[in-house]
Amino acid sequence: MKTDEMQGLPARGTSGTSRNVVIAHGDAHHRFRLLATMVQGTAAALPEAWRSYHTIDEARFAAREMMRNQRVLRVAIVADYPPLQFIEWVA
């Protein structure tokens, strides 16, 4: 999409890492992410940590799948818009 076309889109905000990326208002709400507390290492290798989930039920299901990994202690579900807002712990 060209820059001049993007200026006409209703925007909710810009991403924290790249100020030139605009999040369309229709796509910006009701998304969730998972943050894992690990025994050792980081959650970067877990595919569930990279996805964005449209519903809280999808996020809960993915958190339970993530908990099957023996290195994961617990998982937090957060709202995926800046600033991140805590929703619940899955333990």
PEWO-V113541 format. One record per residue. N is the residue number from 1. RES is the residue in one letter. SS is DSSP state (a for helix, b for strand, c for the rest). OMEGA is omega in whole degrees, 0 to 359 (* if undefined). D_FIRST is the distance of its C-alpha to the first C-alpha in whole Angstrom. Layout:
n=N res=RES ss=SS omega=OMEGA d_first=D_FIRST
n=N res=RES ss=SS omega=OMEGA d_first=D_FIRST
This chain:
n=1 res=M ss=c omega=180 d_first=0
n=2 res=K ss=c omega=182 d_first=4
n=3 res=T ss=a omega=181 d_first=7
n=4 res=D ss=a omega=176 d_first=8
n=5 res=E ss=a omega=181 d_first=7
n=6 res=M ss=a omega=181 d_first=7
n=7 res=Q ss=c omega=179 d_first=10
n=8 res=G ss=c omega=181 d_first=11
n=9 res=L ss=c omega=173 d_first=11
n=10 res=P ss=c omega=185 d_first=14
n=11 res=A ss=b omega=176 d_first=15
n=12 res=R ss=b omega=181 d_first=18
n=13 res=G ss=b omega=177 d_first=17
n=14 res=T ss=b omega=180 d_first=16
n=15 res=S ss=c omega=181 d_first=17
n=16 res=G ss=c omega=184 d_first=20
n=17 res=T ss=c omega=183 d_first=19
n=18 res=S ss=c omega=185 d_first=16
n=19 res=R ss=c omega=180 d_first=16
n=20 res=N ss=c omega=179 d_first=13
n=21 res=V ss=c omega=181 d_first=11
n=22 res=V ss=b omega=177 d_first=11
n=23 res=I ss=b omega=179 d_first=13
n=24 res=A ss=b omega=185 d_first=12
n=25 res=H ss=a omega=181 d_first=16
n=26 res=G ss=a omega=181 d_first=17
n=27 res=D ss=a omega=191 d_first=16
n=28 res=A ss=a omega=186 d_first=18
n=29 res=H ss=c omega=177 d_first=21
n=30 res=H ss=c omega=173 d_first=24
n=31 res=R ss=c omega=184 d_first=23
n=32 res=F ss=b omega=176 d_first=25
n=33 res=R ss=b omega=179 d_first=26
n=34 res=L ss=b omega=175 d_first=29
n=35 res=L ss=b omega=184 d_first=31
n=36 res=A ss=b omega=169 d_first=34
n=37 res=T ss=b omega=188 d_first=37
n=38 res=M ss=b omega=173 d_first=39
n=39 res=V ss=c omega=181 d_first=42
n=40 res=Q ss=c omega=178 d_first=41
n=41 res=G ss=c omega=181 d_first=38
n=42 res=T ss=c omega=180 d_first=34
n=43 res=A ss=a omega=184 d_first=32
n=44 res=A ss=a omega=181 d_first=30
n=45 res=A ss=a omega=181 d_first=31
n=46 res=L ss=c omega=183 d_first=31
n=47 res=P ss=a omega=180 d_first=28
n=48 res=E ss=a omega=181 d_first=28
n=49 res=A ss=a omega=183 d_first=28
n=50 res=W ss=c omega=185 d_first=24
n=51 res=R ss=c omega=171 d_first=23
n=52 res=S ss=c omega=185 d_first=22
n=53 res=Y ss=b omega=184 d_first=24
n=54 res=H ss=c omega=181 d_first=24
n=55 res=T ss=c omega=178 d_first=27
n=56 res=I ss=a omega=178 d_first=30
n=57 res=D ss=a omega=176 d_first=32
n=58 res=E ss=a omega=180 d_first=30
n=59 res=A ss=a omega=179 d_first=30
n=60 res=R ss=a omega=179 d_first=34
n=61 res=F ss=a omega=180 d_first=34
n=62 res=A ss=a omega=178 d_first=32
n=63 res=A ss=a omega=177 d_first=34
n=64 res=R ss=a omega=175 d_first=37
n=65 res=E ss=a omega=180 d_first=36
n=66 res=M ss=a omega=181 d_first=35
n=67 res=M ss=a omega=177 d_first=39
n=68 res=R ss=c omega=176 d_first=40
n=69 res=N ss=c omega=186 d_first=39
n=70 res=Q ss=c omega=178 d_first=43
n=71 res=R ss=c omega=182 d_first=41
n=72 res=V ss=b omega=178 d_first=39
n=73 res=L ss=b omega=178 d_first=41
n=74 res=R ss=b omega=184 d_first=39
n=75 res=V ss=b omega=175 d_first=36
n=76 res=A ss=b omega=172 d_first=34
n=77 res=I ss=b omega=180 d_first=31
n=78 res=V ss=b omega=175 d_first=29
n=79 res=A ss=b omega=187 d_first=27
n=80 res=D ss=c omega=170 d_first=23
n=81 res=Y ss=c omega=185 d_first=22
n=82 res=P ss=c omega=345 d_first=23
n=83 res=P ss=c omega=180 d_first=26
n=84 res=L ss=c omega=180 d_first=27
n=85 res=Q ss=b omega=180 d_first=30
n=86 res=F ss=b omega=177 d_first=33
n=87 res=I ss=b omega=180 d_first=33
n=88 res=E ss=b omega=173 d_first=36
n=89 res=W ss=b omega=171 d_first=38
n=90 res=V ss=b omega=183 d_first=38
n=91 res=A ss=c omega=* d_first=41
